[in-house]
Each structure stands twice: as C-alpha cells, then as structure tokens.
Amino acid sequence: MSVFVTGSSRSQHNWSVQPNPASPDTLHLVTLNIQHGGGPRMGKIIDLVLGWDADVLVLTEFRLGKAAGLLQRLGAARYAVSHPPSVDPTRNSVLIASRHGFTDERRFAEGLDPRHLWCAVTAGISLCAAYLPVPTELRTPYLEALAATGRNQGLELIMGDFNTGKNGPDTTVTRGAFPCGHLLDRLAKAGYTDLWRDQHPESREYSYYSWKNYEPYNGFRIDYAFATDALKRRVVECSFEHPLRYPERITDHSALHVRIQS
C-alpha cells in the first residue's frame, strides 16, 4: 500500500564513520527500528529521520495505529510511503518511505506475514524491508525463504532488523547468542553481501544492546543491509549512527546508513 502524502528539517548527529556529504550522484538509504511504533518518542523520531534528508527510509517496528503524525510529516517532506495493507495497526510492521515513488510493491511470499518482509521498487532498486520475528522458530522460515528465492525474485537490497547476527563478530556474548546465525551464511551463498561487514571487515559495532543496572550491557549487531554483487559495487558508504540509541535514547537501535552511486 503506497501513499504520496505531500522542506525538511536538518539536525546534526555523531557517526561511527563520518558520512559523505549529500550528493546528487548518490542515493542515501537509512534503516532504523523506531521501537514499538515510537510512542511518546515519536516527535523526536520524526525530527531525526527528516533531518537525514535521505532518499529512502526503511522503518521497522512501525505501527500504523501510532503513525498519523509520522505519515503527515513524511508527506509534507514529499515522501511516498509503502507498507503492508490490512494488518493489525497495533502490531509491529515495516514502512518504506521514498522521495522517488514506487513502481512496484508487494509481499515477499504467500504464507509469510508481510509485516516481516515487504518489497518495493524505488529509485531503480528492488528493495525488501525486513523486520524478522524475535522467536527463533518463527524467524527461521523468513531467513530460509530470503536465501532460497530472493535472487530469483530480483531483490537487490534487503535491509532492516533481522533480530539475529553472526556468533563471534556480531555480539559481545561469547556463546550461543544467535541460533539462526548460520542462516546468514545462506544469504551469502545466495549472492548477498553484508554491506557493513564488507566495508568494516575487522570492526566490532553493535546496533542493539541489552541493559543491566540502567546501562548498556551486551551488544548485538542485528540491523543489516544485504546487497547483490552488482549493487555492492555501487556502494560508497555503509555506517552506523549510534548516539540516537545511547545516550540520546530516541530509540533502542542504531541507524544504518547506506549511500549508493546513482
């Protein structure tokens, strides 16, 4: 379901890697988990995402029932929006917002809840927004399906909150943090590259933390952008923005920024 609802604000943020300045020759895409629909933090979230002035936004844990203000402000900033239709407005889902409109939008597959995988073509890129289920037994079919049929469907970029990662480099937990971690290897074998890891092969950064005694405790990199080889060759930046998660606590995830040569 897409809507074109018709200026943007800007703000300054700290980054793990200093981003390239905006350029007419690049597309700027960002994914962010807005934490249970945003709630009382929605005003800050709106100012944050509009301040990026991005071409495409992928927002996870989007809830239609809490989104009136968000949708109005996105429209005023000339974003078209796409999200799964006819879903429970109180449940977490995904939203794609684009300043380039949409030439296609659809669920990933029959039998899989579109709240967790929603596909669209925008700015010439076939994109899948991902918000995978938290329980392992529910998450597994989505990862298996992405690896098995994503390339056949022509998907070039899969980005969002995967609720899993690779044991070892993607967490501070020493054993067994990610029961589905091996399924990310299937994505790699299917021809999808983890863009952040490709650009930061030896680094450790985490997009989500558990908490203990009111402080971040164990870290997990669970927010991803996976691209085909052809699209990867056009990527000029993939970096996290952390302070919005902590200490600002606008949401509980870091944002992942991707810039692609247009």
Order of alpha helices (4+ residues) and beta strands (2+ residues): beta-beta-alpha-beta-alpha-beta-beta-beta-beta-beta-alpha-beta-alpha-beta-alpha-beta-beta-beta-alpha-beta-beta
